[in-house]
Amino acid sequence: MPEPILAVAGVSKTYKGGFTALHHVDLAIRKGEIFALLGPNGAGKTTLISIICGIVTPSSGTITVAGHDALGDYKAARRRIGLVPQELSVDMFETVLATVTFSRRLFGHPANPAHIERVLRDLSLWDKRNTKIMALSGGMKRRVLIAKALAHEPEILFLDEPTAGVDVALRRDMWKLVHGLREQGTTIILTTHYIEEAEEMADRVGVIDKGRLLLVEEKAALMHKLGKRELDLTLVEPLAAVPPGLERWQLSLVNDGKVLRYVFDATEEHTGIPSLLRALAEQSISFKDLETSKSSLEDIFVDLVGERA
């Protein structure tokens, strides 16, 4: 297996007041993948990114970025990283072109107007290049942050909650841009609490909660391993309670007793559905419709975090 482009080993962060934001996080990111770090607000996502990018000092652990020690050789490591933060951090009185060009110079790269133009065009910002940032819409300002992060041609791009508070159209544009960057060889790491974002974009998903990395898994494998299916039976007559004798299926009633729900593991050879239907017939419980549905990544995420609540 090739060396990971980013390796995090035993990284913890405890603040002076005693609050531990991260607990011994280990994570290896492959070159060219899209990795989604999924977790609720306050889970430790931004803290982890800030440590990797050199903004926050870890209490313990090591970080290697493209072969460079991020703590001992900070400048070399940081040059390989582009960061799109949650918060706007730009000079509102500067033009788009000046802001993005300055970002490239900050990292010691020679001028490359062709690259800057390409980045601005990819982000639909070229027509706004001479506009002051204060005159841009919120969505356009978010695009400027991405352009700044791409100005120095980083190997790894961090997107910290990239679509928080943006409209659906910009969200779709951003997803398209991310896939395009990956095709060019850029490694993308995004933090999000939007499940659909992880489901849409990621190759692998990490779930973090209360500063602990609960799991890291290929998205498809995670869905397969933890994904459950639901069988909903719409009853002819509503029930006030699940009848005795049906306990082994752990059924639940929803929609005011009109729907009997059975959750089962679709990967099992014996799902229990035929025997359930027979048991219902024996109890003269009739249904007029049945429907099965797959768990989404959201259901899996809620289950995982709920287990630790």
Secondary structure, DSSP 8 states (H G I E B T S, - for coil): ----SEEEEEEEEE-TTS-EEEEEEEEEE-TT-EEEEE--TTSSHHHHHHHHTTSS--SEEEEEETTEETTTSHHHHHHTEEEE-SS--S-TTSBHHHHHHHHHHHTT----HHHHHHHHHHTT-GGGTTSBGGGS-HHHHHHHHHHHHHTT--SEEEEESTTTT--HHHHHHHHHHHHHHHHTT-EEEEEES-HHHHHHH-SEEEEEETTEEEEEEEHHHHHHHH--EEEEEEESS--SS--TT-GGGT-EEETTTTEEEEEE-TTSS--SHHHHHHHHHHTT--EEEEEEEE--HHHHHHHHHHHT-
